[in-house]
């Protein structure tokens, strides 16, 4: 691995590589996201909160929370929101800018919470970075109460072919160039572009969510399919007669 300032993870997504890469972008992460998304990141966070339909008094877990900007948005609903992330650098940056947001170190594959701890769970732009997507979806189900809600906010596949061509060109050419101007670790955004291109489309991800213990899976495209919100409900346990 190279030094943090020139570090990118490989697409096999080893946890130590992912954590180190995000440590290297933590200082300017929120600002860089806003620039590279042309400000749409704020809408995506609001749409995620809206899709979760949170109520005051509920408990919601934000996995891959990074600096806690998404966790803070969830808390605006009145629910108790706690964030978890693999990158200590991101968590430290979040603690400096959002000291009141509960942020904990946690791996999406081994969450430090008991079974059925949360009314709702969400993961935004982080499921793509886990090296075992299906295991992460099962782990999210484990910590969610039966009947609880899941929302996955993730980059996806634009539905219009012409727009998809333009978007992929931006992703592979313009985004890394823009990152060199604003990011603390531009190499990480080369990985970002490659991981988005390799990610399954909306229907394929929906099938994986359904196979991991979630029911009533549906999705909504945002920004023409650049991002998709996948919603699901934790399957109720079945009663078996002896």
N, C-alpha and C positions, 0 to 999 in steps of 0.2 A: 504494500500500500504506500502511496505517496503521503506527503504532509497534508494536514487538514486544509490548507489554502488551495491545494491542487488536487483535491480528492473527489473521486466519484466511485459509486458502488457498481459492481458488475450485476448483470441481470439474473444471476443465481441468488441474489438478495440475502447474503449472509448477514445475520443480525449485527455483528460487530462492524461490518462495512457500512451498513445503513446508518447505524448510530453515529459512527465517526463522520460520515458524510454530512449528516444533519447538524452535528456539532459545528462543522465548518461553515455552515450557512446561517447559523442561529442569529448572529448579530444584526443582519439586515433582512431576515427572512420575511417578516410581515410586509415591509415596504416593497421588497422585490416581487412578492406575489401580487400586490396591487398593481404595480407597473406592468408586469408581464401579462396579467389578465385584463388590462385596460379598465381596472376598477370593478370588474364583475365579481371578484371574490367576495365583496360585501353582500351582493345579492345572493350568491350561492350559500353563504352562511345563514342569511335570513330564511331562505327557502328550506334549508335543512331543519331549522328550528320549527318552521311552520308545519313541515311534513310530520314531525314527531308528535305534534299536537300535545305538548306538555302542559301539565296543570300544576298550580301551586301545591307544594307539599310532596310532589313526586320526586324520585331520585333518578337521575340520568347520568350515564357514563359516556364520556367522550374519549374514545381510544385514538391514539395517534394525534393527541391534542396539540403537540408542539409547544408553542409559546402561550397557549391558552386563549388565543383570540376567538376560537370557535366555542370554547367552554364558556367564555364570558357572554357570548351571544345567547347560548342556551339558557344561562341563568337569568336573562332578561324576561323569560317566561314566568318566573316565580318558582320554578323547580329548583331543587338542590342539584347542581351540576358539578361533577368532579372529572378532571382530565387525567389521562395517563399517557405516557410517552416513553419510548426506548432511549431517546437522546437526552442525556443529562445537560448538554449544552443548550438545547431548546428549552428545557425546564428552567434552567438558571436564568435565561433571558426572559422567560415568562414571569418568573418570580420578581424580577426587577421592575418590569413594566406593569404587571397585574398582581400585586402582592396579596390581594384578597381572594384570588381565584385558587381553589384547591387543585394542586397539580402534584401527581405522584409518578415515580418511576415505575414502569410496567411494560412487559412484553405482551403483545397481542396474543401470543400463543400460550402464555402462562400468566393470566391476569391475577393480581393479588387480592381477589375478592371471593367471598363465599358464593355458593350456588344461590341463584334466584335473589340476588342483592338489589337489582335495579328494575324500575318500571319501564325503562327505555334505555337503549344503547345506540350509539352512532359512531361511525368512523368516516372521516372526511379526508380524501386524498392520501390515505395511508394503507388501505387494504392492498393496493397495488405494490407496496413495498415489503409486504410480508412474504417470506419464502414458502409458506404453505397456506394458501388462501382458504382452502376447505377447512383446515384445522382451526384457523382463526375465526371463521364463521361459526364453527361448533363451539368454540370457547366463548364467543359473544352470546350464543344461545345459553350456555351454562350459567352465566351470571345474570341472565334476564329471567324475571318471573314468568311463569306460564301466562300467556295472553299479553305479555309485554311487547313493545314495539322496537323495531330495528329500522334505521335509515342509513344506507350507505351512499355517501356523496363521493363520486369518483369521476375522473376523466373517462370519456367514452368515445363513441364513434358517431361523428356527424351524419345525419340521415340524408341530407341532400348531397348527391354525388359531386356536383360542382363545388359546393362549399367544402366538402371533405377534401378535395384536391388542394384547394387554397389553404385550408387549415393544416394539412400535413406538410405543405411547403413551409408555412410559418413555423411549425413545430420543429422541423429538422434543420432549418436554415436560419430563420430570423430570430427565434427564441434564444438559441445559444449566443448569438451576436449581441442581442439586447442584454442578456445576462452579464456579459463581460463589462457592460457599462454600469450596472447597478448592484450586482450580487457580490457578496464577500467570498464566494467560491463558485466561479462560473462553470467549472468542470462538472459540478453536481447537476447542472441544468442540461448537460448533454445526456446524462443518465435519465433525467426527467423525461426528455423527449423520447428516448428509446423505450423507456418503460411504458409510456402512454401508447406508443405505436404497437407494442407487443400485447397490450391488455385486451381481454375478450370484449366483445360487443355487448349491448344491452341484454339481448335474449340469452346469450351464453352465461353471463353473470347471474341472471335471474334463475337459471336452471341450477347453478351451483349453490345459490342461497337456499333454494327449495330442498336440495339434497342434504343440507346441513342442519336440519331440524327447525326450519322456518316454514310458515304457511302463508297463504294469501299474498304471495309475492307479486309486486307490480312495480312499474317504473315510470318516471316522468323525465322527459328530456329538457334540459336547460341549455340556453344559448345554442340552439340548433343541434344539440347532441354532443357538443364539446364536453359537457358534463351531464351525467344522469343521476337522478335520485332513485335508488331502489328502496322500496318500503316492504316490510314483512312483519309478521306477527309470530311470536314464539309459540310453537305448537303446544296445545294442552296435552297433558299426559293421558294416555288411554287407560281405561279401567278394564282389566282382564278378569273374567270370571274363572275361578279355580275349579 
